Amino acid sequence: MNALIDQLAALRLHGMAICAHDLLSALKPPSLTTAIKRLFDAETVERQVRSI
């Protein structure tokens, strides 16, 4: 679990890293499609916040 989060952070995908931590620690994981959408959405929001 930490290796995936570390790789995302190393690629400077900080929004995805935070979201991945939340997804991996969830009691009931979402479907693959939902998880990927959440990762993309989290990274999009993170980049918008950093650009302000």
Contacts in CASP RR format, 6 or more apart in sequence:
PFRMAT RR
TARGET T0000
AUTHOR 0000-0000-0000
METHOD contacts of the structure
MODEL  1
MNALIDQLAALRLHGMAICAHDLLSALKPPSLTTAIKRLFDAETVERQVR
SI
1 21 0 8 1.000
1 24 0 8 1.000
4 20 0 8 1.000
4 24 0 8 1.000
5 17 0 8 1.000
5 20 0 8 1.000
5 21 0 8 1.000
5 24 0 8 1.000
8 14 0 8 1.000
8 15 0 8 1.000
8 16 0 8 1.000
8 17 0 8 1.000
8 20 0 8 1.000
9 17 0 8 1.000
13 43 0 8 1.000
14 43 0 8 1.000
14 46 0 8 1.000
15 42 0 8 1.000
15 43 0 8 1.000
15 45 0 8 1.000
15 46 0 8 1.000
16 39 0 8 1.000
16 40 0 8 1.000
16 42 0 8 1.000
16 43 0 8 1.000
16 46 0 8 1.000
18 42 0 8 1.000
18 46 0 8 1.000
19 38 0 8 1.000
19 39 0 8 1.000
19 41 0 8 1.000
19 42 0 8 1.000
19 43 0 8 1.000
20 39 0 8 1.000
23 29 0 8 1.000
23 30 0 8 1.000
23 35 0 8 1.000
23 38 0 8 1.000
23 39 0 8 1.000
29 35 0 8 1.000
30 38 0 8 1.000
END
